Amino acid sequence: MTPWRMARVDTNVGNRFVMDRYYYLFGATDQFQKTINWFTLKTKFQRKTQEYGRPSPMTAVVGAVGSMLGAGGASMGCSMWQVCKDHVTVRYMGYQSVAIAGIATAVTGVLAIFCTIGSIIFMGFEGGDTKKKKKKKDDEACMTDKGWTMFMCFIGWFFIVISLCTFLFLLDGALKDFKGTAYYPYAASHAGPFALGAACFIQFINMVIAINRVTPLCGKKKDDNDGDGEQMMGGGGYGGGYPPPGAYGEQGPPGGKGGKW
């Protein structure tokens, strides 16, 4: 529902641009603010291209009369003017590419939503992970739940970038081609690409956080030898392998001669 581009009223085009024109993902508005599908526009200009390129007796008669009177192609109609025929062909090819780009953008956008939902689901599975530090080789070969969360966040961000760039640049290129072959009001960017760009930026932050949870970018804390926060020294828990003083009282160690040890 959000327009991607908008062109202001241009009276130089006559009654074709008496109102602001909006370009959406699936179509563009006409002079009555009615949205026309990109495929409908493509079909209309395809028929005009075939009509202007098909030879007919009427076209031959009009061309002969025009050459005799010395009239230019513009006065004899678009079918007798090569510049106009070229522009119609460019419009046909441009609408075709934009229509396909709109479908591709919608599909990748839906896939990005599914990937984002999948990252939330895998994040909910992370609570079932054990906190034991013993790892088996089979477990190391498989991706953990945090790894799947990171993967889904990355794929979701990738699809958003594709959906943003595909339609934005193809529509921009098509409008520039229209403007290069004839007088065509250029449409500036509207709210659509900015909204999707904000979503792309937020998803990028989510992806960085998910990657940092799997492979920390700021370093890792070193674990203790026994995992309990205590390090054993020697063989008996005290320096040098000997018991601490007073461990056996005043009688001394077993088998000793008594007295203080």
VOSEKE-519902 format. One line per 3 residues: number of its first residue (from 0); their letters; for each residue x, y, z of N, C-alpha, C, O. Coordinates in steps of 0.05 Angstrom, whole numbers, padded with zeros to 5 digits. Each point is the difference from the previous one (the first is absolute). Example, Ala and Ser with C-alpha at 12.3 -4.5 7.8 and 13.67 -1.06 7.14 Angstrom:
! residues 2
0 = as = 00264 -00114 00156 -00018 00024 00000 00018 00024 00000 00021 00000 00013 | -00028 00021 -00027 00016 00024 00001 -00015 00022 00014 00010 00022 00004
This chain:
! residues 261
0 = mtp = 00016 -00024 00000 -00016 00024 00000 00017 00025 00000 -00011 00022 -00005 | 00036 -00024 00010 00018 00023 00002 00012 00006 -00027 00011 -00018 -00013 | -00014 00042 00003 00013 00007 -00026 00030 00001 00002 00011 00008 00020
3 = wrm = 00002 -00017 -00041 00029 00001 -00002 00010 00025 -00013 00022 00010 00008 | -00037 00001 -00027 00009 00025 -00013 -00025 00017 -00006 -00023 -00010 00000 | 00028 00036 -00004 -00022 00018 -00005 00009 00022 -00019 00022 00011 00003
6 = arv = -00038 -00004 -00023 00005 00021 -00019 -00021 00021 00003 -00024 -00006 00000 | 00032 00031 00002 -00019 00022 00003 -00015 00006 -00026 00007 -00010 -00021 | -00027 00026 00024 -00016 00007 -00024 00017 00014 -00020 00016 00019 00006
9 = dtn = -00018 -00027 -00031 00015 00012 -00022 -00019 00007 -00023 -00010 -00018 -00013 | 00005 00043 00010 -00019 00009 -00021 00011 -00002 -00028 -00015 00003 -00019 | 00041 -00007 00016 00012 -00003 -00026 -00009 -00025 -00015 00002 -00002 -00024
12 = vgn = -00012 -00017 00039 -00009 -00025 -00012 -00030 00001 -00006 -00011 -00019 -00011 | -00002 00041 00017 -00028 00002 -00006 -00017 -00013 00022 00006 00002 00024 | -00028 -00016 -00033 -00018 -00012 00020 00010 -00027 00010 -00014 -00013 00014
15 = rfv = 00039 00006 -00020 00011 -00025 00010 00012 00003 00028 00002 -00020 00015 | 00005 00044 -00007 00012 00005 00026 -00014 00023 00014 00013 00018 00010 | -00039 -00020 -00009 -00016 00021 00014 -00001 -00005 00030 -00009 00018 00015
18 = mdr = 00019 -00040 -00006 00002 -00007 00029 00027 -00013 00006 00014 -00009 -00018 | -00007 00010 00043 00025 -00013 00008 -00001 -00030 -00006 -00021 -00013 00003 | 00043 00003 -00013 00001 -00028 -00007 00018 -00016 00019 00022 00009 00007
21 = yyy = -00033 -00031 00003 00014 -00016 00020 00007 -00027 -00013 -00016 -00012 -00015 | 00039 00002 00022 00010 -00026 -00010 00002 -00019 00024 00014 00005 00019 | -00029 -00026 -00021 -00002 -00020 00021 00015 -00025 -00009 00012 -00002 -00021
24 = lfg = -00012 -00018 00039 00014 -00025 -00005 -00013 -00015 -00023 00014 -00014 -00015 | -00040 00016 00012 -00014 -00016 -00020 -00013 00017 -00022 -00015 -00010 -00016 | 00019 00036 00016 -00012 00016 -00021 00005 00030 00005 00014 00008 00018
27 = atd = -00026 00008 -00036 00003 00029 00002 -00028 00013 -00005 -00017 -00012 -00013 | 00014 00036 00023 -00026 00013 -00002 -00001 00015 -00027 00020 00007 -00011 | -00045 -00003 00001 -00004 00015 -00025 -00010 00028 00007 00002 00009 00023
30 = qfq = -00013 00005 -00043 -00010 00028 00004 -00024 00001 00018 -00008 00022 00008 | -00005 -00045 -00002 -00023 -00001 00017 00006 -00012 00027 -00018 -00006 00016 | 00044 00004 -00009 00009 -00011 00025 -00008 -00030 00003 -00003 -00009 00023
33 = kti = -00001 -00004 -00045 -00006 -00029 00001 00025 -00015 -00006 00015 00005 -00019 | -00010 -00026 00036 00025 -00015 -00003 -00003 -00021 -00022 -00019 -00016 -00001 | 00037 00017 -00018 00001 -00019 -00022 00023 -00019 00004 00023 00009 00006
36 = nwf = -00028 -00034 -00009 00021 -00021 00004 00022 00003 -00020 -00005 00008 -00023 | 00029 -00015 00032 00023 00001 -00019 -00003 -00019 -00024 00008 00007 -00022 | -00020 -00030 00027 -00004 -00018 -00023 -00021 00010 -00019 00002 -00005 -00024
39 = tlk = -00022 00020 00034 -00019 00013 -00018 00013 00021 -00018 -00005 00001 -00024 | 00022 00015 00036 00015 00020 -00015 00019 -00013 -00021 00003 00009 -00022 | 00009 -00031 00031 00018 -00015 -00018 -00016 -00011 -00024 00010 00002 -00023
42 = tkf = -00033 -00013 00028 -00016 -00011 -00022 -00010 00022 -00019 00000 -00004 -00024 | -00007 00026 00035 -00010 00023 -00017 00022 00010 -00019 -00005 00004 -00023 | 00029 -00001 00034 00022 00010 -00017 00011 -00022 -00018 00011 00006 -00021
45 = qrk = -00015 -00031 00028 00008 -00021 -00018 -00018 -00001 -00024 00010 -00004 -00023 | -00035 00009 00027 -00018 00001 -00023 00006 00024 -00018 -00001 -00002 -00025 | 00007 00025 00037 00007 00023 -00016 00026 -00004 -00015 00002 00008 -00023
48 = tqe = 00017 -00022 00035 00025 -00006 -00014 -00004 -00017 -00024 00011 00004 -00022 | -00028 -00025 00025 -00006 -00018 -00022 -00016 00014 -00021 00003 -00005 -00024 | -00021 00023 00032 -00016 00015 -00019 00017 00019 -00017 -00004 00002 -00024
51 = ygr = 00023 00012 00037 00016 00019 -00015 00021 -00014 -00017 00009 00011 -00020 | -00001 -00035 00028 00020 -00014 -00016 -00012 -00017 -00023 00014 -00009 -00017 | -00041 00005 00018 -00012 -00016 -00021 -00007 00017 -00024 -00013 00020 00002
54 = psp = 00022 -00028 -00026 -00006 00016 -00024 -00029 -00003 -00008 -00012 -00021 00003 | 00000 00043 -00013 -00028 00000 -00008 -00004 00020 -00023 00016 00018 -00003 | -00036 -00022 -00014 -00005 00019 -00022 -00005 00028 00010 00008 00020 -00013
57 = mta = -00022 -00017 00035 -00006 00026 00011 00025 00015 00007 00003 00024 -00005 | 00016 -00038 00018 00025 00012 00007 00016 00009 -00024 00012 00022 00000 | -00013 -00038 -00022 00014 00007 -00024 -00012 00025 -00013 00014 00017 -00010
60 = vvg = -00041 -00015 00009 -00013 00023 -00012 00006 00025 00016 00006 00021 -00011 | -00008 -00023 00038 00005 00023 00017 00029 00009 -00003 00006 00024 00000 | 00013 -00043 -00002 00027 00007 -00004 00006 00014 -00026 00015 00019 -00002
63 = avg = -00029 -00029 -00020 00004 00013 -00026 -00011 00028 -00001 00012 00018 -00011 | -00036 -00014 00024 -00012 00027 00001 00017 00019 00016 00004 00023 -00008 | 00007 -00033 00030 00016 00017 00017 00026 00008 -00014 00008 00023 00003
66 = sml = 00004 -00041 -00018 00024 00007 -00015 -00005 00020 -00022 00017 00017 -00006 | -00040 -00019 -00007 -00007 00018 -00021 -00006 00028 00010 00007 00020 -00012 | -00019 -00018 00035 -00007 00026 00012 00023 00011 00016 00000 00024 00008
69 = gag = 00021 -00039 -00004 00023 00009 00016 -00006 00002 00029 00014 00015 00014 | -00034 -00030 -00004 -00006 00001 00028 00018 -00019 00015 00009 -00020 -00011 | -00003 00027 00036 00017 -00017 00017 -00014 -00024 00011 -00025 -00002 -00003
72 = gas = 00040 -00015 00015 -00012 -00024 00011 -00019 00005 00023 -00019 -00014 00004 | 00025 00035 00012 -00017 00006 00023 -00028 00008 -00009 -00019 -00007 00014 | 00016 00021 -00036 -00026 00008 -00009 -00016 -00023 -00012 -00025 00002 -00003
75 = mgc = 00038 -00023 -00005 -00013 -00023 -00012 -00007 -00022 00020 -00012 -00020 -00007 | 00018 00024 00032 -00006 -00019 00020 00024 -00015 00010 00021 00001 -00012 | -00024 -00015 00035 00023 -00014 00012 00010 -00022 -00017 00024 -00006 00000
78 = smw = -00042 -00007 -00014 00008 -00023 -00016 00018 00008 -00024 00015 -00017 -00011 | -00015 00043 00004 00016 00010 -00022 00025 00015 00010 00014 00011 -00016 | -00010 -00012 00041 00023 00015 00012 00018 -00020 00014 -00008 -00013 00019
81 = qvc = 00033 00010 -00028 00018 -00020 00010 00007 00004 00029 00003 -00019 00015 | -00001 00044 -00008 00007 00007 00028 -00022 -00010 00019 00005 -00011 00021 | -00030 00016 -00029 -00022 -00009 00016 -00002 -00031 00001 -00006 -00011 00021
84 = kdh = 00011 -00002 -00042 00000 -00029 -00001 00022 -00012 00018 -00005 -00020 00013 | 00028 00033 -00014 00021 -00010 00018 -00007 00004 00030 00006 -00017 00016 | -00019 00039 -00010 -00008 00005 00028 -00021 -00020 00009 00001 -00009 00023
87 = vtv = -00020 00002 -00041 -00020 -00020 00007 00013 -00027 00006 -00008 -00014 00018 | 00028 00007 -00034 00015 -00025 00005 00015 00000 00026 00000 -00020 00015 | 00012 00043 -00008 00014 00003 00025 -00020 -00002 00024 00007 -00013 00020
90 = rym = -00030 00025 -00023 -00020 -00002 00021 -00009 -00029 00004 -00004 -00009 00022 | 00001 -00005 -00044 -00009 -00028 00002 00021 -00017 00015 -00007 -00016 00017 | 00032 00019 -00025 00021 -00016 00014 00004 00009 00029 00005 -00017 00017
93 = gyq = -00008 00043 -00012 00003 00010 00027 -00022 -00010 00018 00005 -00008 00023 | -00030 00009 -00032 -00022 -00010 00017 00002 -00030 00005 -00008 -00010 00021 | 00019 -00004 -00041 00003 -00029 00004 00020 -00006 00022 -00005 -00017 00018
96 = sva = 00028 00030 -00018 00020 -00004 00021 -00010 00009 00027 00006 -00013 00020 | -00020 00035 -00019 -00010 00010 00026 -00021 -00019 00011 -00001 -00004 00024 | -00017 -00007 -00042 -00020 -00019 00010 00013 -00025 00012 -00009 -00009 00021
99 = iag = 00029 -00001 -00034 00014 -00024 00011 00014 00007 00026 00001 -00015 00019 | 00011 00039 -00018 00014 00009 00024 -00019 00003 00023 00007 -00006 00023 | -00032 00015 -00028 -00019 00003 00021 -00008 -00027 00012 -00003 -00003 00024
102 = iat = -00001 -00017 -00041 -00006 -00027 00010 00023 -00011 00016 -00004 -00012 00021 | 00029 00015 -00031 00023 -00010 00014 00004 00014 00027 00007 -00013 00020 | -00013 00039 -00019 00003 00014 00026 -00021 -00010 00020 00006 -00003 00023
105 = avt = -00030 -00002 -00033 -00021 -00010 00018 00007 -00028 00011 -00004 -00006 00024 | 00015 -00011 -00042 00007 -00027 00009 00023 00000 00020 -00002 -00013 00021 | 00023 00028 -00027 00022 00002 00019 -00008 00013 00026 00011 -00007 00021
108 = gvl = -00030 00026 -00022 -00010 00012 00025 -00014 -00020 00017 00003 00000 00025 | -00020 -00017 -00037 -00014 -00021 00015 00020 -00020 00012 -00003 -00009 00023 | 00023 00002 -00039 00021 -00019 00010 00015 00012 00024 00007 -00014 00019
111 = aif = -00002 00041 -00020 00014 00013 00022 -00017 -00001 00025 00010 -00004 00022 | -00037 00007 -00025 -00018 -00002 00024 00001 -00028 00011 00001 -00003 00025 | -00002 -00018 -00042 00002 -00027 00010 00026 -00006 00014 00000 -00013 00021
114 = cti = 00022 00024 -00031 00026 -00004 00013 00001 00013 00027 00012 -00010 00018 | -00024 00034 -00016 00000 00014 00025 -00017 -00016 00021 00008 -00002 00023 | -00030 -00008 -00032 -00017 -00017 00019 00016 -00025 00007 -00001 -00009 00023
117 = gsi = 00015 -00003 -00042 00017 -00023 00006 00021 00006 00020 00006 -00017 00017 | 00007 00040 -00018 00020 00007 00020 -00012 00002 00027 00013 -00007 00020 | -00037 00017 -00017 -00013 00002 00026 -00006 -00028 00010 00003 -00005 00024
120 = ifm = -00012 -00013 -00041 -00006 -00028 00008 00025 -00014 00010 00000 -00012 00021 | 00022 00014 -00036 00025 -00012 00008 00011 00012 00026 00013 -00013 00016 | -00018 00039 -00013 00009 00013 00025 -00015 -00011 00024 00011 -00002 00022
123 = gfe = -00037 -00006 -00026 -00015 -00012 00022 00010 -00028 00007 -00004 -00009 00022 | 00017 -00005 -00041 00011 -00027 00005 00026 00002 00016 00009 -00021 00010 | 00003 00044 -00008 00026 00002 00013 -00001 -00006 00030 00020 -00007 00011
126 = ggd = -00043 00010 00001 -00003 -00006 00029 00004 -00029 00007 00006 -00006 00023 | -00008 -00012 -00042 00003 -00028 00005 00029 -00010 -00002 00005 -00023 00004 | 00014 00041 -00010 00028 -00008 -00002 00011 -00005 00028 -00005 00015 00019
129 = tkk = 00020 -00036 -00015 00013 -00006 00025 00024 00017 00004 00012 00009 -00020 | -00004 -00004 00045 00022 00018 00006 00026 -00016 00005 00020 00011 00008 | -00021 -00037 -00014 00024 -00016 00003 00021 00007 -00021 -00007 00007 -00022
132 = kkk = 00032 -00008 00030 00021 00008 -00018 00012 -00024 -00015 00018 00004 -00016 | -00027 -00028 00022 00010 -00022 -00015 -00014 -00002 -00027 -00025 00001 -00001 | 00040 -00003 -00020 -00011 00000 -00027 00010 -00026 -00014 00022 -00008 00003
135 = kkd = -00040 -00003 -00018 00006 -00024 -00016 00005 00009 -00029 -00008 00021 -00008 | 00022 -00038 -00006 00006 00006 -00028 -00025 00002 -00017 -00001 00016 -00018 | -00019 -00033 00024 -00025 00001 -00015 -00015 00027 00004 -00011 00011 -00018
138 = dea = 00012 -00001 00043 -00013 00025 00006 00014 00023 -00013 -00013 00020 -00008 | 00039 -00021 00006 00016 00022 -00012 -00006 00001 -00030 00003 00022 -00011 | -00009 -00044 -00001 -00005 00000 -00029 -00027 00013 -00007 -00003 00010 -00022
141 = cmt = -00016 -00010 00041 -00026 00011 -00006 -00001 00029 00009 00015 00008 00018 | -00033 00008 -00030 -00003 00028 00007 -00018 00002 00025 -00020 -00013 00002 | 00028 00030 00016 -00015 00004 00024 -00024 00018 -00005 -00003 00011 -00022
144 = dkg = -00014 -00008 00042 -00024 00017 -00003 00008 00029 -00003 -00013 00014 -00016 | 00034 -00006 00029 00010 00028 -00004 00011 00003 -00028 -00003 00022 -00012 | 00015 -00043 00001 00009 00002 -00027 -00022 00002 -00020 00002 00015 -00020
147 = wtm = -00024 -00030 00025 -00023 00003 -00018 -00013 00027 00002 -00010 00011 -00019 | 00009 00000 00044 -00010 00028 00003 00017 00020 -00016 -00011 00017 -00013 | 00037 -00020 00014 00018 00017 -00015 -00005 -00004 -00030 00000 00020 -00015
150 = fmc = -00003 -00044 00006 -00003 -00006 -00028 -00026 00012 -00011 -00001 00012 -00021 | -00021 -00014 00036 -00026 00011 -00008 00001 00030 -00001 -00012 00013 -00017 | 00026 -00001 00036 00002 00030 00000 00016 00009 -00024 -00007 00020 -00012
153 = fig = 00028 -00034 00005 00016 00007 -00023 -00016 -00003 -00026 00001 00018 -00017 | -00015 -00040 00014 -00016 -00004 -00025 -00022 00021 -00002 -00006 00010 -00021 | -00007 -00004 00044 -00020 00021 00000 00010 00027 -00009 -00012 00014 -00015
156 = wff = 00036 -00007 00026 00012 00026 -00009 00008 -00001 -00029 -00003 00020 -00014 | 00012 -00042 00004 00008 -00003 -00028 -00024 00004 -00018 00002 00013 -00021 | -00025 -00025 00028 -00024 00003 -00016 -00010 00029 00000 -00010 00009 -00020
159 = ivi = 00012 00004 00043 -00009 00028 00001 00017 00018 -00018 -00010 00017 -00014 | 00036 -00022 00014 00018 00015 -00018 -00007 -00005 -00029 00000 00019 -00016 | -00006 -00043 00009 -00007 -00007 -00028 -00026 00014 -00007 -00002 00012 -00022
162 = slc = -00018 -00013 00040 -00026 00012 -00007 00003 00030 -00002 -00015 00013 -00015 | 00032 -00001 00031 00004 00029 -00002 00014 00009 -00025 -00009 00018 -00014 | 00030 -00032 00007 00017 00009 -00023 -00014 -00007 -00027 00003 00015 -00019
165 = tfl = -00017 -00038 00018 -00010 -00009 -00025 -00020 00020 -00012 00004 00010 -00022 | -00025 -00004 00037 -00021 00018 -00011 00010 00029 -00001 -00007 00014 -00018 | 00023 -00006 00038 00008 00028 00000 00017 00008 -00024 -00005 00020 -00013
168 = fll = 00025 -00037 00007 00018 00007 -00022 -00012 -00006 -00027 00006 00015 -00020 | -00022 -00036 00018 -00012 -00005 -00026 -00021 00021 -00008 -00001 00008 -00023 | -00015 00001 00043 -00019 00021 -00006 00015 00026 -00007 -00009 00015 -00017
171 = dga = 00030 -00009 00032 00016 00024 -00006 00012 -00001 -00028 -00001 00020 -00015 | 00011 -00043 00007 00012 -00003 -00026 -00021 00002 -00022 00005 00012 -00021 | -00029 -00023 00026 -00022 00002 -00020 -00009 00029 -00004 -00004 00008 -00023
174 = lkd = 00001 00006 00045 -00009 00028 -00002 00021 00018 -00014 -00006 00018 -00015 | 00032 -00024 00019 00021 00014 -00014 00000 -00006 -00030 00005 00018 -00016 | -00011 -00043 00009 -00002 -00006 -00028 -00024 00014 -00013 00002 00009 -00023
177 = fkg = -00024 -00007 00037 -00023 00014 -00010 00007 00030 -00005 -00007 00011 -00021 | 00021 00000 00040 00008 00028 -00002 00020 00005 -00022 00001 00021 -00011 | 00016 -00041 00006 00020 00003 -00021 -00010 -00002 -00028 00013 00011 -00018
180 = tay = -00036 -00024 00014 -00010 -00003 -00027 -00023 00019 -00007 -00007 00003 -00023 | -00005 00010 00044 -00022 00019 -00005 -00003 00017 00025 00014 -00004 00020 | -00032 00023 -00021 -00006 00017 00023 -00017 -00016 00019 -00023 -00007 -00005
183 = ypy = 00035 00000 00028 -00014 -00016 00020 00006 00011 00028 00024 00001 00007 | -00043 00007 00008 00005 00011 00027 00013 -00021 00018 -00012 -00022 00004 | 00035 00028 00007 00014 -00019 00017 -00012 00000 00028 -00006 00021 00011
186 = aas = 00003 -00044 00000 -00012 -00003 00027 00021 -00004 00021 00018 -00017 -00003 | -00019 00033 00024 00020 -00002 00022 -00009 -00022 00020 -00023 -00008 -00001 | 00041 00000 00017 -00005 -00021 00020 -00021 00010 00021 00000 00023 00008
189 = hag = -00017 -00042 00000 -00020 00006 00020 00005 -00017 00025 00023 -00006 00006 | -00043 00000 00009 00003 -00013 00027 00008 -00029 -00002 00012 -00011 00019 | -00018 -00002 -00041 00004 -00029 -00002 00029 -00009 00004 00005 -00016 00018
192 = pfa = 00014 00026 -00033 00028 -00008 00003 00012 00007 00027 00017 -00014 00011 | -00026 00037 00001 00010 00008 00026 -00010 -00019 00022 00015 -00006 00019 | -00040 -00002 -00021 -00011 -00018 00020 00014 -00027 -00002 00007 -00012 00021
195 = lga = -00003 00002 -00045 00014 -00026 -00003 00029 00003 00008 00012 -00020 00010 | 00000 00043 -00015 00028 00004 00008 00002 00000 00031 00020 -00011 00010 | -00039 00022 00004 00000 -00001 00029 -00003 -00029 00010 00014 -00008 00019
198 = acf = -00031 -00007 -00032 -00003 -00028 00007 00026 -00016 -00005 00007 -00017 00016 | 00007 00024 -00037 00025 -00013 -00007 00021 00006 00021 00016 -00017 00008 | -00015 00042 00002 00019 00008 00020 -00006 -00014 00027 00019 -00009 00013
201 = iqf = -00044 00007 -00006 -00007 -00014 00025 00007 -00029 -00002 00011 -00012 00019 | -00017 00000 -00041 00007 -00029 -00004 00030 -00004 00000 00010 -00021 00009 | 00005 00041 -00019 00029 -00002 00001 00011 00000 00029 00018 -00015 00006
204 = inm = -00030 00031 00011 00008 00000 00028 -00007 -00027 00013 00016 -00010 00015 | -00039 -00001 -00021 -00008 -00026 00010 00020 -00021 -00009 00008 -00018 00016 | 00001 00019 -00041 00019 -00019 -00010 00027 00002 00014 00012 -00021 00007
207 = via = -00003 00045 -00002 00026 00004 00014 -00002 -00011 00028 00019 -00013 00010 | -00041 00018 00004 -00003 -00010 00027 -00001 -00031 00000 00012 -00013 00017 | -00026 00001 -00037 -00001 -00029 -00001 00027 -00012 -00006 00007 -00021 00011
210 = inr = 00009 00034 -00028 00027 -00010 -00006 00017 00002 00025 00016 -00017 00005 | -00019 00039 00010 00016 00004 00024 -00006 -00020 00021 00017 -00007 00017 | -00042 -00004 -00016 -00007 -00020 00019 00012 -00027 -00006 00005 -00016 00018
213 = vtp = 00001 00011 -00043 00012 -00025 -00008 00031 00002 00000 00013 -00017 00012 | -00003 00037 -00025 00029 00005 00000 00005 00028 00010 -00001 00019 -00016 | 00006 -00016 00042 00003 00027 00012 00021 00016 -00015 00023 -00009 -00004
216 = lcg = -00030 00034 -00003 00019 00017 -00013 00018 00015 00019 00021 00011 -00008 | -00029 -00010 00034 00015 00015 00020 00017 -00018 00018 00009 00009 00021 | -00004 -00034 -00029 00017 -00017 00016 -00016 -00019 00017 -00024 00003 00004
219 = kkk = 00037 -00024 00007 -00013 -00020 00016 00013 -00002 00027 00025 00002 00002 | -00040 -00007 00019 00011 -00004 00026 00012 -00028 00002 -00011 -00019 -00010 | 00035 00018 00023 00013 -00026 00002 -00012 -00015 00024 -00005 00011 00021
222 = ddn = 00001 -00037 -00026 -00011 -00017 00021 00022 -00010 00018 00023 -00002 -00009 | -00031 -00005 00034 00019 -00012 00018 00005 -00029 -00007 -00014 -00012 -00016 | 00035 00000 00029 00007 -00027 -00008 -00021 -00020 00007 -00006 -00018 -00015
225 = dgd = -00007 00021 00039 -00020 -00019 00008 -00028 00009 -00004 -00019 -00014 00006 | 00016 00039 -00015 -00027 00010 -00005 -00014 00010 00025 -00023 00009 -00002 | 00035 -00011 00026 -00013 00009 00025 00011 00026 00010 -00009 00009 00021
228 = geq = 00027 00003 -00035 00011 00025 00009 00024 -00004 00018 00011 00020 00011 | -00002 -00045 -00006 00022 -00006 00017 00021 -00015 -00016 -00007 -00016 -00017 | 00032 00020 00024 00022 -00013 -00013 00014 -00017 00021 00006 00010 00021
231 = mmg = -00001 -00035 -00028 00014 -00018 00018 00030 00003 -00004 00009 00000 -00023 | 00005 00002 00044 00029 00002 -00002 00012 -00025 00012 -00007 -00009 00022 | 00026 -00003 -00037 00013 -00024 00009 -00019 -00024 -00001 -00020 00000 -00015
234 = ggg = 00025 -00019 00032 -00016 -00024 -00001 -00020 -00002 00022 -00018 -00016 -00001 | 00020 00033 00022 -00017 -00002 00023 -00017 00024 00006 -00012 00001 00021 | 00010 00018 -00038 -00016 00023 00004 00014 00022 00014 -00012 00021 00005
237 = ygg = 00038 -00025 00001 00015 00022 00013 00027 00000 -00014 00009 -00020 -00011 | 00005 00042 00012 00026 00003 -00014 00020 -00021 00008 00003 -00006 00024 | 00009 -00006 -00043 00021 -00020 00004 -00010 -00028 00005 00016 -00018 00003
240 = gyp = -00042 00014 -00002 -00010 -00027 00004 -00002 -00008 00029 -00006 -00023 00006 | 00011 00042 00013 -00001 -00006 00029 -00025 00011 00012 -00011 00020 -00010 | 00001 -00033 00031 -00024 00011 00014 00007 00026 00014 00023 00005 00007
243 = ppg = -00043 00012 -00002 00005 00025 00014 00008 -00006 00029 -00006 -00020 00011 | 00021 00039 00001 00008 -00003 00028 -00024 -00003 00018 -00020 00014 -00003 | 00023 -00032 00023 -00022 -00005 00019 -00022 -00018 -00010 -00021 -00002 00013
246 = ayg = 00026 -00011 -00036 -00021 -00017 -00011 -00005 -00024 00018 -00022 -00011 00001 | 00044 00001 00012 -00003 -00024 00017 00001 00006 00030 00002 -00018 00016 | -00003 00043 -00009 00000 00007 00028 00028 -00002 00012 00020 00000 -00014
249 = eqg = -00019 -00002 00040 00026 -00001 00014 00012 -00028 -00001 00024 -00003 00007 | -00039 -00018 -00014 00010 -00027 -00001 00018 -00005 -00024 00015 -00020 -00001 | -00017 00037 -00019 00016 -00004 -00024 -00013 -00019 -00019 -00023 -00009 00005
252 = ppg = 00035 00003 -00027 -00011 -00018 -00020 00000 -00028 00010 00015 -00007 00017 | -00032 -00010 -00029 -00001 -00028 00008 00028 -00013 -00005 00012 00004 -00020 | -00004 -00020 00040 00026 -00014 -00002 00023 00017 00010 00023 -00009 -00001
255 = gkg = -00029 00034 00010 00022 00017 00009 00006 -00006 00029 -00012 -00017 00013 | 00032 00032 -00002 00008 -00004 00028 -00015 00017 00019 00006 00001 00024 | -00027 00014 -00033 -00015 00017 00018 00013 00027 00001 00020 00006 -00013
258 = gkw = -00032 00010 00030 00010 00028 00003 -00010 00017 -00022 -00016 -00008 -00017 | 00025 00032 00017 -00009 00019 -00020 00013 -00007 -00027 00024 -00007 -00001 | -00039 00010 -00019 00010 -00006 -00027 00007 00025 -00014 00009 -00001 -00023
